[in-house]
Amino acid sequence: MSAVVKTTYKECSTCFRIYESRNQYEDTTDYVGVISTGKYSDRDLELRNCVCGSTLATHCEEEKKDAWPSPVKRVK
């Protein structure tokens, strides 16, 4: 009998919400922007806000760079 292994794409360190896939992560978080890591890493970081308000970072997927939405600008 084999055990069922549940995969996790990303977990919020504040509220511990689990995002099981990249698609679920993108569908349920708000896009913030991208941080260029320059000489410290070979990939940039994409920032998204969890439903609890914490900002989460993941490595950018190169093929999606052209499809990134513009960050939301809030008007005061």
VEXNU-794651 format. One record per residue: residue in one letter; x, y, z of N, C-alpha, C, O in turn. Coordinates in Angstrom, 2 decimals. Example, Ala and Ser with C-alpha at 12.3 -4.5 7.8 and 13.67 -1.06 7.14 Angstrom:
BEGIN
+------+---------+---------+---------+---------+---------+---------+---------+---------+---------+---------+---------+---------+
! code !     npx !     npy !     npz !    capx !    capy !    capz !     cpx !     cpy !     cpz !     opx !     opy !     opz !
+------+---------+---------+---------+---------+---------+---------+---------+---------+---------+---------+---------+---------+
!    A !   13.19 !   -5.69 !    7.80 !   12.30 !   -4.50 !    7.80 !   13.20 !   -3.30 !    7.80 !   14.24 !   -3.32 !    8.46 !
!    S !   12.85 !   -2.25 !    7.08 !   13.67 !   -1.06 !    7.14 !   12.90 !    0.03 !    7.87 !   13.41 !    1.14 !    8.04 !
+------+---------+---------+---------+---------+---------+---------+---------+---------+---------+---------+---------+---------+
This chain:
BEGIN
+------+---------+---------+---------+---------+---------+---------+---------+---------+---------+---------+---------+---------+
! code !     npx !     npy !     npz !    capx !    capy !    capz !     cpx !     cpy !     cpz !     opx !     opy !     opz !
+------+---------+---------+---------+---------+---------+---------+---------+---------+---------+---------+---------+---------+
!    M !    0.85 !   -1.18 !    0.00 !    0.00 !    0.00 !    0.00 !    0.90 !    1.24 !    0.00 !    1.82 !    1.33 !    0.81 !
!    S !    0.63 !    2.17 !   -0.89 !    1.46 !    3.36 !   -0.98 !    0.77 !    4.54 !   -0.30 !   -0.45 !    4.66 !   -0.28 !
!    A !    1.58 !    5.39 !    0.25 !    1.08 !    6.59 !    0.92 !    0.82 !    7.68 !   -0.10 !    1.54 !    7.79 !   -1.10 !
!    V !   -0.19 !    8.48 !    0.14 !   -0.51 !    9.60 !   -0.73 !    0.39 !   10.77 !   -0.33 !    0.39 !   11.19 !    0.83 !
!    V !    1.14 !   11.28 !   -1.28 !    2.02 !   12.40 !   -1.02 !    1.40 !   13.65 !   -1.62 !    1.13 !   13.71 !   -2.82 !
!    K !    1.18 !   14.65 !   -0.79 !    0.59 !   15.90 !   -1.24 !    1.71 !   16.89 !   -1.51 !    2.57 !   17.13 !   -0.66 !
!    T !    1.70 !   17.46 !   -2.70 !    2.76 !   18.41 !   -3.04 !    2.36 !   19.83 !   -2.64 !    1.18 !   20.18 !   -2.62 !
!    T !    3.35 !   20.62 !   -2.31 !    3.14 !   22.01 !   -1.95 !    4.03 !   22.87 !   -2.83 !    5.24 !   22.65 !   -2.90 !
!    Y !    3.42 !   23.86 !   -3.51 !    4.20 !   24.79 !   -4.31 !    4.80 !   25.87 !   -3.42 !    5.99 !   26.17 !   -3.51 !
!    K !    3.96 !   26.44 !   -2.55 !    4.40 !   27.55 !   -1.68 !    3.54 !   27.55 !   -0.43 !    2.36 !   27.23 !   -0.48 !
!    E !    4.16 !   27.91 !    0.70 !    3.43 !   28.03 !    1.96 !    3.75 !   29.38 !    2.58 !    4.91 !   29.78 !    2.65 !
!    C !    2.73 !   30.08 !    3.02 !    2.92 !   31.37 !    3.69 !    3.47 !   31.14 !    5.08 !    2.94 !   30.32 !    5.84 !
!    S !    4.54 !   31.83 !    5.42 !    5.16 !   31.66 !    6.73 !    4.41 !   32.41 !    7.83 !    4.72 !   32.24 !    9.01 !
!    T !    3.43 !   33.23 !    7.46 !    2.66 !   33.97 !    8.46 !    1.36 !   33.24 !    8.82 !    1.11 !   32.97 !    9.99 !
!    C !    0.54 !   32.93 !    7.81 !   -0.76 !   32.30 !    8.08 !   -0.75 !   30.80 !    7.77 !   -1.73 !   30.11 !    8.04 !
!    F !    0.35 !   30.30 !    7.21 !    0.54 !   28.89 !    6.89 !   -0.41 !   28.36 !    5.81 !   -0.63 !   27.16 !    5.69 !
!    R !   -0.98 !   29.28 !    5.03 !   -1.81 !   28.86 !    3.90 !   -0.93 !   28.12 !    2.90 !    0.19 !   28.55 !    2.61 !
!    I !   -1.43 !   27.02 !    2.38 !   -0.68 !   26.21 !    1.42 !   -1.23 !   26.43 !    0.02 !   -2.43 !   26.31 !   -0.22 !
!    Y !   -0.33 !   26.74 !   -0.88 !   -0.66 !   26.85 !   -2.31 !   -0.12 !   25.58 !   -2.96 !    1.10 !   25.38 !   -3.03 !
!    E !   -1.01 !   24.74 !   -3.45 !   -0.62 !   23.43 !   -3.95 !    0.03 !   23.47 !   -5.33 !    0.80 !   22.57 !   -5.67 !
!    S !   -0.27 !   24.49 !   -6.12 !    0.30 !   24.57 !   -7.47 !    0.59 !   26.02 !   -7.83 !    0.10 !   26.95 !   -7.18 !
!    R !    1.39 !   26.21 !   -8.85 !    1.69 !   27.56 !   -9.34 !    0.42 !   28.26 !   -9.79 !    0.22 !   29.44 !   -9.53 !
!    N !   -0.45 !   27.52 !  -10.48 !   -1.71 !   28.12 !  -10.96 !   -2.58 !   28.60 !   -9.80 !   -3.11 !   29.71 !   -9.85 !
!    Q !   -2.72 !   27.78 !   -8.76 !   -3.51 !   28.19 !   -7.58 !   -2.87 !   29.42 !   -6.93 !   -3.57 !   30.35 !   -6.52 !
!    Y !   -1.55 !   29.42 !   -6.84 !   -0.81 !   30.53 !   -6.25 !   -1.08 !   31.83 !   -7.02 !   -1.36 !   32.86 !   -6.41 !
!    E !   -1.01 !   31.78 !   -8.34 !   -1.25 !   32.97 !   -9.16 !   -2.71 !   33.42 !   -9.11 !   -2.99 !   34.61 !   -9.12 !
!    D !   -3.63 !   32.47 !   -9.06 !   -5.06 !   32.80 !   -9.06 !   -5.54 !   33.41 !   -7.75 !   -6.51 !   34.17 !   -7.74 !
!    T !   -4.88 !   33.09 !   -6.62 !   -5.38 !   33.52 !   -5.32 !   -4.51 !   34.56 !   -4.62 !   -4.79 !   34.93 !   -3.48 !
!    T !   -3.46 !   35.02 !   -5.28 !   -2.61 !   36.07 !   -4.70 !   -2.59 !   37.28 !   -5.62 !   -2.84 !   37.16 !   -6.82 !
!    D !   -2.29 !   38.43 !   -5.05 !   -2.20 !   39.67 !   -5.82 !   -0.76 !   39.92 !   -6.23 !    0.15 !   39.85 !   -5.40 !
!    Y !   -0.56 !   40.19 !   -7.51 !    0.78 !   40.48 !   -8.05 !    1.26 !   41.83 !   -7.52 !    0.52 !   42.81 !   -7.54 !
!    V !    2.51 !   41.88 !   -7.04 !    3.11 !   43.11 !   -6.54 !    4.15 !   43.64 !   -7.52 !    4.10 !   44.81 !   -7.91 !
!    G !    5.09 !   42.80 !   -7.91 !    6.15 !   43.22 !   -8.82 !    7.28 !   42.22 !   -8.85 !    7.17 !   41.10 !   -8.36 !
!    V !    8.39 !   42.66 !   -9.44 !    9.56 !   41.80 !   -9.59 !   10.77 !   42.53 !   -9.03 !   10.95 !   43.72 !   -9.25 !
!    I !   11.60 !   41.80 !   -8.30 !   12.86 !   42.32 !   -7.79 !   13.98 !   41.71 !   -8.61 !   14.07 !   40.49 !   -8.72 !
!    S !   14.82 !   42.55 !   -9.17 !   15.98 !   42.06 !   -9.89 !   17.05 !   41.70 !   -8.87 !   17.43 !   42.53 !   -8.04 !
!    T !   17.52 !   40.47 !   -8.92 !   18.51 !   40.01 !   -7.95 !   19.94 !   40.27 !   -8.40 !   20.88 !   40.06 !   -7.64 !
!    G !   20.11 !   40.72 !   -9.64 !   21.42 !   41.11 !  -10.14 !   22.47 !   40.04 !  -10.01 !   22.28 !   38.91 !  -10.46 !
!    K !   23.57 !   40.38 !   -9.39 !   24.70 !   39.46 !   -9.29 !   24.52 !   38.40 !   -8.21 !   25.35 !   37.49 !   -8.12 !
!    Y !   23.48 !   38.48 !   -7.40 !   23.31 !   37.55 !   -6.29 !   22.59 !   36.26 !   -6.67 !   22.69 !   35.27 !   -5.94 !
!    S !   21.89 !   36.24 !   -7.76 !   21.16 !   35.05 !   -8.19 !   20.97 !   35.10 !   -9.69 !   21.00 !   36.17 !  -10.30 !
!    D !   20.79 !   33.94 !  -10.29 !   20.60 !   33.90 !  -11.73 !   19.15 !   34.13 !  -12.14 !   18.85 !   34.26 !  -13.33 !
!    R !   18.25 !   34.19 !  -11.17 !   16.83 !   34.45 !  -11.47 !   16.29 !   35.56 !  -10.58 !   16.68 !   35.68 !   -9.41 !
!    D !   15.40 !   36.36 !  -11.13 !   14.76 !   37.43 !  -10.37 !   13.68 !   36.84 !   -9.46 !   13.32 !   35.67 !   -9.60 !
!    L !   13.16 !   37.65 !   -8.54 !   12.11 !   37.22 !   -7.63 !   10.80 !   37.92 !   -7.96 !   10.76 !   39.14 !   -8.13 !
!    E !    9.74 !   37.15 !   -8.05 !    8.40 !   37.68 !   -8.27 !    7.74 !   37.80 !   -6.90 !    7.77 !   36.86 !   -6.10 !
!    L !    7.14 !   38.96 !   -6.62 !    6.48 !   39.22 !   -5.34 !    4.97 !   39.20 !   -5.52 !    4.44 !   39.79 !   -6.46 !
!    R !    4.30 !   38.52 !   -4.59 !    2.84 !   38.45 !   -4.59 !    2.36 !   38.54 !   -3.15 !    3.06 !   38.10 !   -2.23 !
!    N !    1.17 !   39.09 !   -2.94 !    0.60 !   39.21 !   -1.61 !   -0.34 !   38.05 !   -1.34 !   -1.25 !   37.77 !   -2.12 !
!    C !   -0.10 !   37.37 !   -0.21 !   -0.97 !   36.30 !    0.27 !   -2.30 !   36.93 !    0.68 !   -2.39 !   38.15 !    0.85 !
!    V !   -3.32 !   36.11 !    0.84 !   -4.62 !   36.63 !    1.27 !   -4.56 !   37.23 !    2.67 !   -5.42 !   38.04 !    3.03 !
!    C !   -3.55 !   36.86 !    3.48 !   -3.41 !   37.42 !    4.82 !   -2.69 !   38.77 !    4.81 !   -2.65 !   39.46 !    5.82 !
!    G !   -2.12 !   39.15 !    3.63 !   -1.44 !   40.42 !    3.52 !    0.07 !   40.32 !    3.48 !    0.75 !   41.31 !    3.17 !
!    S !    0.62 !   39.17 !    3.79 !    2.07 !   38.98 !    3.74 !    2.54 !   38.92 !    2.30 !    1.82 !   38.45 !    1.42 !
!    T !    3.75 !   39.39 !    2.05 !    4.33 !   39.35 !    0.71 !    5.18 !   38.09 !    0.59 !    6.04 !   37.81 !    1.42 !
!    L !    4.92 !   37.33 !   -0.48 !    5.62 !   36.09 !   -0.75 !    6.51 !   36.28 !   -1.96 !    6.16 !   37.02 !   -2.88 !
!    A !    7.65 !   35.62 !   -1.97 !    8.58 !   35.71 !   -3.09 !    8.82 !   34.32 !   -3.69 !    8.98 !   33.34 !   -2.96 !
!    T !    8.83 !   34.25 !   -5.01 !    9.17 !   33.02 !   -5.72 !   10.10 !   33.38 !   -6.87 !   10.10 !   34.51 !   -7.35 !
!    H !   10.88 !   32.40 !   -7.30 !   11.72 !   32.63 !   -8.47 !   10.84 !   32.85 !   -9.69 !    9.83 !   32.17 !   -9.86 !
!    C !   11.23 !   33.79 !  -10.53 !   10.49 !   34.09 !  -11.75 !   10.64 !   32.97 !  -12.76 !   11.70 !   32.36 !  -12.88 !
!    E !    9.58 !   32.72 !  -13.46 !    9.62 !   31.78 !  -14.57 !    9.94 !   32.58 !  -15.82 !    9.16 !   33.45 !  -16.21 !
!    E !   11.07 !   32.30 !  -16.44 !   11.56 !   33.10 !  -17.57 !   10.55 !   33.22 !  -18.71 !   10.42 !   34.30 !  -19.30 !
!    E !    9.83 !   32.15 !  -19.01 !    8.90 !   32.21 !  -20.14 !    7.70 !   33.09 !  -19.88 !    6.97 !   33.44 !  -20.81 !
!    K !    7.46 !   33.46 !  -18.62 !    6.30 !   34.29 !  -18.28 !    6.65 !   35.76 !  -18.13 !    5.76 !   36.57 !  -17.88 !
!    K !    7.92 !   36.12 !  -18.27 !    8.32 !   37.52 !  -18.03 !    7.53 !   38.51 !  -18.87 !    7.16 !   39.58 !  -18.37 !
!    D !    7.25 !   38.19 !  -20.13 !    6.52 !   39.12 !  -21.00 !    5.05 !   39.22 !  -20.62 !    4.38 !   40.18 !  -21.00 !
!    A !    4.55 !   38.26 !  -19.87 !    3.12 !   38.23 !  -19.53 !    2.83 !   38.80 !  -18.15 !    1.67 !   38.79 !  -17.73 !
!    W !    3.85 !   39.30 !  -17.43 !    3.61 !   39.82 !  -16.10 !    2.69 !   41.03 !  -16.15 !    2.85 !   41.90 !  -17.00 !
!    P !    1.73 !   41.08 !  -15.24 !    0.85 !   42.27 !  -15.18 !    1.60 !   43.45 !  -14.59 !    2.63 !   43.29 !  -13.94 !
!    S !    1.09 !   44.62 !  -14.82 !    1.66 !   45.81 !  -14.20 !    1.27 !   45.83 !  -12.74 !    0.15 !   45.45 !  -12.41 !
!    P !    2.17 !   46.26 !  -11.85 !    1.81 !   46.35 !  -10.44 !    0.66 !   47.32 !  -10.25 !    0.52 !   48.30 !  -10.99 !
!    V !   -0.17 !   47.04 !   -9.25 !   -1.31 !   47.90 !   -8.94 !   -0.79 !   49.15 !   -8.28 !   -0.03 !   49.08 !   -7.31 !
!    K !   -1.18 !   50.31 !   -8.78 !   -0.80 !   51.59 !   -8.18 !   -1.99 !   52.14 !   -7.43 !   -3.07 !   52.33 !   -8.00 !
!    R !   -1.80 !   52.39 !   -6.17 !   -2.89 !   52.89 !   -5.34 !   -2.86 !   54.41 !   -5.33 !   -1.80 !   55.03 !   -5.17 !
!    V !   -4.02 !   55.00 !   -5.49 !   -4.14 !   56.46 !   -5.48 !   -4.58 !   56.89 !   -4.09 !   -5.52 !   56.35 !   -3.52 !
!    K !   -3.87 !   57.88 !   -3.56 !   -4.22 !   58.39 !   -2.21 !   -5.30 !   59.42 !   -2.28 !   -5.71 !   59.95 !   -1.25 !
+------+---------+---------+---------+---------+---------+---------+---------+---------+---------+---------+---------+---------+
